[in-house]
Structure formats: structure tokens, C-alpha cells
């Protein structure tokens, strides 16, 4: 095996930082490596080369008189080459190399700083978890703080965070306000003093689609996603509650589902249709949970399906539908059907009825053209008459002179 020849040193400055500068063809038929010093720009041939005494197979028309001797060293370039310009070129290359090293050093420092910030975020999330914050909230905090780091924001500098938020014109006031709340807790945990910006979210009424649009979206989804959407549509539960649903929570015999609440809501047991029961029975039971995938994965699949059906039907309104939209739709339609705000409050699991009062206004505005204040009125005296009226949808109004009055909307 041929051993590699050692790299020579520059005879001018003694450094071994050299460029290979081509080959020189000598009069004895051999070649010798030419070198260019990266430090001082000196050009020379390999001093360790040994010339051959005679040709073994001399070429046919080689002009030996014009061939160069291997002893020539130094900057013996042809007259058309400017050694001074070459030296400037080498110095430029050396400067570029130095700048590259400085940039790589700065990049390395930036990577180290990012790693330190990410480490602080992990410590902060563990602190929140120990305080009893729900895992979904902890994950959301970590996701949003991580996105700021990916965008190049220095979380250790509050002014950098404020500047980044001010430049994000594509973010809503509500999104910015949420980021401020999350970072405020992180900054206080780190002991950083900052003056948080004030972003006031613009209050908007939720979007309420038609039932036909919801059904179109469900029909365009896969088996698991369609079941997930149908569950939200029929029960009005939150998407997190549906994602954490277990097979043990479903009573197939009684056709109802037990909901473990989120966000401080009340637990509830809600009925399910035969159609939804059939969809659930078609799902594989490979785990304890009904939907094995994470909520993030379910959302991703939903966004893809929603975009496809919106394009196919040329209906941009479908793009406004989210998981929580189905909860708003259920509450609005149930109040329109029953006119019972207490029932809607219990359906949604609200502890404060003020949160439910919104749907009275939505129902009034959305169904004002279809509202019918005419009723069928019936009077009952005996328990049998009362039972018969209740079974066909009549609701009790009042009692007078021993008579019970019932009504049902026409």
C-alpha cells in the first residue's frame, strides 16, 4: 500500500497551512506537486521530490530544452501572472476563513443559548406540573414557548419578546394576549422584571354553521375522525373530553356516555343516538381509550379533511368550523328546541349560567325568521292524561283551579 507523503512546510513562513496548486511537469518525465501558502501567499514546489536520472520510455516529441527543472522554487510564475494579486487573493481567503470561524463560533454560542432556554422551559413546565396544572395546559404552555424560541426570540430578554409580538401583525389580539399571559408566568418564575404589553382581545360571537355543513364535513372524514365529529355534534362535549373518553365511559345498553369534565366544568351523562352507537361499535378496541391518537394528531387530520371538502364543495364557510364550533352549534340548537337555558347549562356542564346566556342571544338572532310563538295548549286532570301529554312533547306551564296546563310549539 502506498503511504501518503507528508505535507511540507512553507519555506518562507514555516506554516503547514497550504493549498495544493496543481502539478509541475519536469524534464525527466515526472510530476511534482505545487503548493501555495495560505498564510503568506508564497508559491513553491515540493522540496522532497527526487528527480529521475533518465527516461524509461521518453515521449515522442517532448522538447527537453523547454521543460522546467524541478529545482525551481519560489514565486517563479510566468510574467502574465501577478504575484502581488495572488498574495492579495490568499490574504482574502485567509480573511474569509477567519470570518467563517467567527460566524461558526457565534452560531455555536447561539445554539448553546437556545439549548439553555429550552432547558429553562422544561424546568418551568415541571414546576407548573408540580403545582397541579393540567397536563393539557402544561403542554400548551410548552408548545407556545417553544414556538417563540424557534422564531429566534430570546426569552431571557423581555424586550425581545415585546418586539416580536409587536411585529406579528398576522396575529390577533387574543393570540398576543395569550402569549403575554404565558410568558408573564415564565418571566416571573425566572425573576425577570418586565412591563407586559396590553393587548385587549376583540370580543366576537362564535360562528354557528348549518347542520348540513356539519354533516358534509363528517361525511368527508375517515371512520375515526367522523365518529369523533359525530360525538361532538350530538353531545356538545369539549374536544379534550372526547379525546380522553374511555370505552368504560360508554353505556351501550342505555345508549349514554359519561363525560369526565375539563376546565372546571361539571360531570354529566348524555344520551347518544343509535347512529352514533353504530359508529362507535365499528371502531377497533385496541386500547383503553376510544380514540388512541393524541388530540394534536386528531386536529391535524381534521384540518386536512376540512380543507379538502371546502375546496371540493367551493364553500369557504367550512373552513370556519372547528371542534369547539360543534359545541356552540349544539348549545344554540338545543336552546332553540327547548327554550330552557337551565337544560343547556347542564348539557354543557357550565357552573356559571352567565357563560350559557350567550346562546339565548345567538338563538334569537339566528332563528328569528323561523321562530314561532304559537302553541298547542292542552289541559290535564288525571295522571294518565298528564303522562300522555308529556310523551308527545308537551311541557308543563301552570296549574289553576285544579287543572294542569301544558303547551307545545306548533
C-alpha positions in Angstrom: 0.0 0.0 0.0 1.3 3.4 -1.0 1.9 5.6 2.0 0.7 9.2 1.9 3.5 11.8 1.6 3.8 14.2 4.5 2.6 17.8 3.8 5.7 20.2 3.5 6.0 23.5 5.3 6.3 26.9 3.7 10.0 27.8 3.3 9.0 31.5 3.7 7.0 31.5 6.9 7.2 27.9 8.1 3.5 27.2 8.4 1.9 23.9 7.2 -1.4 25.6 6.2 -1.1 25.1 2.4 -3.2 24.9 -0.7 -2.4 22.4 -3.5 -1.7 24.4 -6.6 -1.6 21.9 -9.4 1.3 19.8 -10.8 4.5 20.8 -12.5 5.8 18.6 -15.3 9.5 18.2 -15.2 12.1 17.4 -17.9 12.7 13.9 -16.6 9.0 13.0 -17.2 7.9 13.1 -13.6 5.5 15.5 -12.0 5.9 17.4 -8.8 3.2 18.9 -6.5 3.0 22.7 -6.4 2.0 24.4 -3.1 0.5 27.8 -2.2 0.9 29.1 1.3 -2.4 30.1 2.8 -0.6 32.5 5.2 1.8 34.5 3.2 0.9 33.6 -0.4 4.4 32.0 -1.2 4.4 29.5 -4.1 6.8 26.6 -4.2 7.3 23.0 -5.4 7.6 20.0 -3.1 11.2 20.1 -1.8 11.1 16.4 -1.1 10.7 15.4 -4.7 13.6 13.4 -6.2 14.3 13.8 -10.0 14.7 10.7 -12.1 18.1 10.2 -13.8 16.9 9.0 -17.2 13.7 8.3 -19.2 12.4 4.8 -19.2 10.0 5.5 -22.2 10.7 9.0 -23.4 7.8 10.7 -25.1 7.9 11.1 -28.9 8.1 14.9 -29.3 9.0 16.2 -25.9 11.2 19.3 -26.1 13.5 18.7 -23.2 15.0 22.2 -23.6 11.7 23.8 -22.8 10.9 21.6 -19.8 11.3 23.1 -16.4 13.8 21.8 -13.8 12.4 20.5 -10.5 14.8 22.7 -8.6 12.9 25.9 -9.4 11.2 27.1 -6.2 9.7 30.3 -5.0 7.3 32.7 -6.8 8.8 31.8 -10.3 5.4 32.3 -12.1 5.1 33.3 -15.7 5.3 37.0 -16.5 1.5 37.2 -17.1 0.7 36.2 -13.5 0.8 38.9 -10.9 2.3 37.5 -7.7 1.1 40.6 -5.8 -2.5 39.9 -6.8 -2.1 36.3 -5.9 -0.9 37.3 -2.5 -3.9 39.5 -2.1 -6.1 36.6 -3.1 -4.6 34.4 -0.4 -4.9 37.1 2.2 -8.6 37.4 1.2 -9.1 33.7 1.5 -7.5 33.8 4.9 -9.8 36.6 6.0 -12.8 34.7 4.8 -11.7 31.6 6.7 -11.3 33.8 9.8 -14.8 35.3 9.4 -16.3 31.8 8.9 -14.7 30.7 12.1 -16.1 33.7 13.9 -19.6 33.1 12.4 -19.4 29.4 13.4 -18.4 30.5 16.9 -21.3 32.9 17.1 -23.7 30.2 15.7 -22.4 27.8 18.3 -22.9 30.3 21.1 -26.5 30.9 19.8 -27.1 27.1 19.8 -25.9 26.9 23.3 -28.1 29.8 24.4 -31.1 28.2 22.7 -30.4 24.9 24.5 -30.1 26.8 27.8 -33.5 28.4 27.2 -35.1 25.1 26.3 -33.7 23.7 29.5 -35.3 26.5 31.4 -38.7 25.9 29.7 -38.5 22.2 30.7 -37.8 23.2 34.3 -40.7 25.7 34.2 -43.1 23.1 32.8 -42.2 20.7 35.6 -42.7 23.5 38.1 -46.2 24.0 36.7 -47.0 20.3 36.8 -45.9 20.1 40.4 -48.3 23.0 41.1 -51.2 20.8 39.8 -51.7 22.4 36.4 -53.4 20.1 34.0 -51.3 18.2 31.5 -53.1 19.8 28.5 -52.3 23.3 29.8 -48.7 22.4 30.6 -48.3 21.0 27.0 -49.9 24.1 25.6 -47.6 26.4 27.5 -44.6 24.4 26.4 -45.7 24.4 22.7 -46.2 28.2 22.6 -42.9 29.0 24.4 -41.1 26.6 22.1 -42.5 28.3 19.1 -41.1 31.6 20.3 -37.7 30.0 20.7 -37.9 28.5 17.1 -38.7 32.0 15.8 -35.4 33.3 17.3 -36.9 35.1 20.3 -34.6 35.4 23.3 -36.9 34.5 26.2 -34.3 35.8 28.6 -34.8 39.3 27.2 -38.4 40.6 27.8 -37.8 43.4 25.4 -37.1 40.9 22.6 -40.4 39.2 23.3 -42.3 42.5 23.2 -40.6 43.5 19.9 -41.5 40.1 18.4 -45.2 40.4 19.4 -45.3 44.0 18.0 -44.1 42.8 14.6 -46.5 39.9 14.3 -49.3 41.8 12.5 -50.8 38.5 11.4 -51.6 37.5 15.0 -54.9 38.5 16.5 -55.1 40.5 19.8 -56.4 37.4 21.5 -53.4 35.3 20.4 -51.0 38.0 21.6 -52.8 38.4 24.9 -52.5 34.6 25.4 -48.7 34.7 24.7 -48.3 37.6 27.1 -50.1 35.6 29.9 -47.9 32.5 29.3 -44.6 34.5 29.1 -45.6 36.6 32.1 -45.6 33.4 34.3 -42.4 32.2 32.7 -40.7 35.6 33.4 -41.9 35.8 37.0 -40.6 32.2 37.5 -37.2 33.3 36.2 -37.3 36.5 38.3 -37.2 38.8 35.2 -38.7 42.3 35.6 -40.7 43.4 32.6 -43.6 45.7 31.7 -46.1 43.4 29.9 -47.8 44.9 26.8 -51.6 45.4 26.9 -53.5 43.5 24.2 -57.3 43.6 24.6 -59.0 40.8 22.6 -61.9 41.9 20.4 -65.0 40.0 21.5 -66.7 38.1 18.7 -69.7 35.9 18.6 -68.9 32.3 17.7 -69.5 31.0 14.2 -72.6 28.8 14.0 -72.7 26.6 10.8 -75.8 24.9 9.5 -76.4 21.2 10.2 -76.0 20.4 6.6 -72.4 21.9 6.6 -71.5 19.8 9.6 -72.9 16.7 8.0 -70.9 17.4 4.9 -67.7 17.6 6.9 -68.5 14.4 8.8 -69.2 12.6 5.6 -65.9 13.6 4.0 -63.9 12.4 7.0 -62.4 9.0 7.7 -64.0 6.5 10.0 -62.4 7.5 13.3 -62.5 11.2 12.6 -66.1 11.0 11.5 -67.0 9.3 14.8 -65.1 11.9 16.7 -67.1 14.7 15.0 -70.4 13.0 15.4 -69.7 12.6 19.1 -69.0 16.3 19.4 -72.1 17.2 17.4 -74.5 15.0 19.5 -73.2 15.7 22.9 -71.6 19.2 22.8 -68.6 17.9 24.8 -65.2 19.6 24.5 -62.7 18.1 22.2 -60.4 17.3 25.1 -63.2 15.5 26.9 -63.8 13.4 23.8 -60.1 12.7 23.2 -59.9 11.3 26.8 -63.0 9.2 26.5 -62.6 5.6 27.6 -64.6 2.6 26.5 -65.7 2.1 30.1 -67.4 5.6 29.9 -69.9 4.4 27.3 -73.0 2.5 28.3 -74.1 0.8 25.1 -77.2 -0.8 26.7 -78.6 2.5 28.0 -77.2 4.5 25.0 -75.5 7.1 27.0 -72.0 8.4 27.7 -70.4 9.6 31.0 -68.2 12.7 30.5 -65.2 13.4 32.7 -65.1 17.2 32.7 -62.4 19.7 31.7 -61.7 23.3 32.7 -63.7 23.1 35.9 -66.9 22.0 34.3 -69.5 19.7 35.9 -69.6 16.0 35.1 -72.6 14.9 33.1 -74.2 11.8 31.5 -75.6 12.5 28.0 -77.7 10.4 25.6 -76.4 9.1 22.2 -78.3 8.2 19.1 -78.4 4.7 17.5 -76.4 6.2 14.6 -73.5 7.2 16.9 -73.7 3.9 18.7 -73.2 2.1 15.4 -70.2 4.3 14.5 -68.6 3.6 17.9 -69.1 -0.2 17.5 -67.3 -0.1 14.2 -64.1 1.3 15.9 -61.3 -1.1 16.9 -60.9 -1.6 20.7 -57.1 -1.9 20.9 -56.7 0.4 23.9 -58.4 1.6 27.0 -59.3 4.9 25.2 -61.8 5.2 22.5 -59.5 7.4 20.4 -56.0 6.2 20.8 -54.4 9.1 18.8 -53.4 12.3 20.6 -55.6 15.3 20.3 -52.9 17.1 18.2 -53.0 14.2 15.7 -56.8 14.3 15.5 -56.7 18.0 14.9 -54.2 17.6 12.1 -56.3 15.1 10.3 -59.3 17.3 10.8 -57.6 20.3 9.2 -56.6 18.2 6.2 -60.1 16.8 5.7 -61.7 20.2 6.2 -59.5 21.9 3.6 -60.3 19.1 1.0 -64.0 19.3 1.4 -64.1 23.1 1.4 -62.2 23.1 -1.9 -64.3 20.3 -3.4 -67.7 22.0 -2.5 -66.3 25.5 -3.0 -67.7 26.5 0.4 -65.2 28.7 2.4 -67.6 28.6 5.3 -66.5 25.1 6.1 -63.0 26.5 6.9 -64.5 28.4 9.9 -65.7 25.1 11.6 -63.5 23.9 14.5 -64.1 21.3 17.1 -65.4 23.9 19.5 -67.8 25.2 16.9 -69.8 22.0 17.2 -70.2 22.7 20.9 -71.6 26.2 20.1 -73.9 24.7 17.5 -75.2 22.1 19.9 -75.9 24.7 22.6 -77.7 27.1 20.2 -79.9 24.4 18.6 -80.8 22.9 22.0 -81.9 26.2 23.3 -83.9 26.8 20.2 -85.6 23.4 20.6 -86.3 23.7 24.3 -86.2 27.3 25.3 -84.7 26.0 28.6 -81.5 27.8 29.5 -81.0 25.6 32.6 -81.1 22.5 30.5 -78.5 23.9 28.1 -76.3 24.8 31.1 -76.5 21.3 32.4 -75.8 19.9 28.9 -72.6 21.9 28.6 -71.5 21.5 32.2 -71.3 25.2 32.9 -71.1 26.1 36.6 -72.0 29.7 36.0 -75.1 30.4 34.0 -73.6 33.6 32.7 -71.5 31.5 30.4 -74.6 30.0 29.0 -76.6 33.2 28.5 -74.7 33.8 25.2 -76.8 31.2 23.4 -80.1 33.0 24.1 -78.8 35.9 22.0 -77.4 33.6 19.3 -80.6 31.7 19.1 -82.7 34.8 18.8 -80.5 36.3 16.0 -80.0 33.1 14.0 -83.5 31.7 14.2 -85.6 34.9 14.3 -87.1 34.1 10.9 -88.2 30.6 11.9 -89.3 31.4 15.5 -92.9 30.6 16.0 -94.6 31.7 19.2 -97.8 29.8 18.5 -98.5 26.8 20.7 -100.8 23.9 21.1 -102.4 24.0 24.5 -103.8 21.1 26.4 -105.4 20.6 29.9 -105.0 17.5 32.0 -106.7 16.3 35.2 -105.6 12.7 35.7 -102.1 11.2 35.9 -102.9 9.2 32.7 -103.6 12.5 30.8 -100.5 14.1 32.1 -98.4 11.1 31.1 -99.9 11.1 27.6 -99.2 14.8 27.0 -95.6 14.6 28.3 -94.9 11.6 26.0 -95.8 13.6 22.9 -93.6 16.6 23.8 -95.9 18.9 25.7 -94.4 20.9 28.6 -96.0 21.9 31.8 -96.9 25.6 32.2 -99.1 26.2 35.3 -101.9 24.9 37.5 -105.2 26.7 38.0 -108.5 25.6 39.6 -107.2 22.1 39.9 -106.3 21.9 36.2 -102.8 21.4 34.8 -102.0 23.4 31.6 -99.5 22.1 29.0 -98.2 23.6 25.8 -96.2 22.5 22.7 -94.8 24.8 20.0 -96.6 24.4 16.7 
